[in-house]
Amino acid sequence: MSLVPDSLPESHRSIAQEADRIHESALWSAQGQFEQAKLWRLINLMLGVPASALAAVAGGTALAGDVGMWPGVLALAAAAFSATLTTVNASRRMTQAQASANAYLELQTAARQFLTIDLADLTREQSRDALRGLTNTRDELNKTSDPPGRLAFKSATRNIEKGRQTYETDEGA
């Protein structure tokens, strides 16, 4: 759904259309990053919980006395989970995806407010400067954000298509 106001002067229409593209791009990017953060959180739990549990069981088994090679096998399994968790660095990736998602939400809000509140009252030069600021912000976010994976993209698409990224006030518009 386009946010470009119908009453906008023709001199501002191309600026509004570009700001609308930035708004839409930020919407998709934010949702993709939120979904990616959820996946990294899940991976962190799926690797971290077994690593901790196996390490605890290995230690307890070793202290139990003569139980053969099981403490060593459990300790090796715990080490494998821990090494994978360290290599993947899921907690850092989760934090970065969450921060990127919030930054894209800020950009989305700024673009929406520019389009629906500010643009009609600005000169063409002021409008162009504001658009340049939005573009620079988007470009910087795109440079520093990891792209979401296929599964995160599919989840983001499903959320957006089901209207989970719309506000009630916009439903009648």
N, C-alpha and C positions, 0 to 999 in steps of 0.2 A: 504494500500500500504506500503510495507516494505521499510525502508530507509537503510537497510544493503547494503553497496556497494559490487558489485560482485567481485571487485579486491582485496578485503580484504584478508590478509593471514589467513589460516585455524586456526592458533593459536589465532586469535582475533575474530573468528566467533561467539563463544558462548557469549562472552562479548557484541558483537554488537547486537546479538539477544535479550539479556536481556535489553540492552539500548533501543532497538526498542520497546520492551514491555512497558517500562517506558514511552516512547514517546507516544505510543498509549493510555495508561492509562491516561496520563496527558491531552491528547486531549479530551477524553470523560469526564473526571472530570471537566476540565475547562468549557466545553460547558454546562454540567449539572449545574454547579454552576452559570453560567451566566443566564441560564433559570430560576433557582430557585430565583435569585435576582429579575428578572422581575416579578415573581409571588408575591414575598413579597412586591415589590413596588405597585403592583395592589391592594393587600390586604390592604396596608397602606392607599391608596387613597379611597378604598371602605368603609373603616371604619372611616377614619379621616374627609372626606368631609361631610358625613351625620351628624357626631357628631357635627361638627362646625356649620353647617347650622341649625340643630335642636335646638342647644343651642341659636343661635341668634334669631330664630323665637320664641322660648319660652320666651326669655327676652322681645322681642318686643311685643308679645301678652300679657304678664303680665302687661306691662306698658300701654297697650291700654285701660285698664279698666276692666269692668265687662264682662269677656268672659268665665266664668265658669271654668271648670277643665282643659281646653286645655293647658294652660301654664304648668301645672303640668305634664300632659301626655307627652308633648313635651320635658320637662326637663328630665323626666325619660328615654325617648327614647335616648336622647342625652347622658345621663349618662351611659346607657347600651352600646352604641357604644364606648364611651370613655373607659369604663372598659374593654371591649373586646380588644380594641386597646392596652391598657396598658398591659393586660395579654399576648396577642400574641406577643407583642413587635416586630412588623413587620419591623420597621425602623432599629432596631439593626440587625435583621436577614438579611435584605436586604444588609446592609453594610458588614456584615460578609461574606455573599455569594459572593458579589462582590470582596472582598479582597481575598477570597479563589480562585475564578476564575482567578484573575490576578496572584496569586502565582502559580497556575497550569500552566498558560501560560508561566511563567518564566521557570518552570521545563521543559515544552515541548520544548521551544526554546533551553535550555541548552542541552537536550538530542539530539535534531536534530543536533545541531552544533557539539556535541561530535561525533556523528555517521558519519556525512557527511564531516567534516572538520578535526577534530583532531585525531580521532582514528587510522588512517592508519600510522601516524607518531610517535605514542607512543609505548613504550615497553609494554610487557604484564603486567608487574607490575604497570606501570603508568596508563595503561588502566583500570586495576582492581581497582586502587585507585579512578579514576574518576568515575567509575561505582558505587563504594561504596558511593561516595558523592551524586550521583543522587538518589540512593536507599534510603539513609538516609533522603534526602529532601522529597522524595515521602512519606516515612513512616510518617514523621512528619506532612506533610500536611493532610494525611489520618486520623491521630489522632485528629487533631484540626478542621477539616472541618465537618460541619453537612452534612449528606448525602442528596442529592436532592430527592424530592418526585417523585412519579410515573409520574405526569404530566410534570414535568421538564425533567425527563428522556426521555419521549416520544418526547418532543420538541427538546431536544438535539439530539436524534437519527435522527429525521427528518432533522435537520440542517446539520448534518455530512453526512448523506446519499445523500443529495442534493448537496454536495460539497461546502458548505458554509464555511468550515474550511480549504480549500486548497488555495494555492497560485498559481497565474497564471504561475509563473516560473516552477512549478512542473507539470503542465498539460501535457507537452510533454515528461516528464521523465518516 
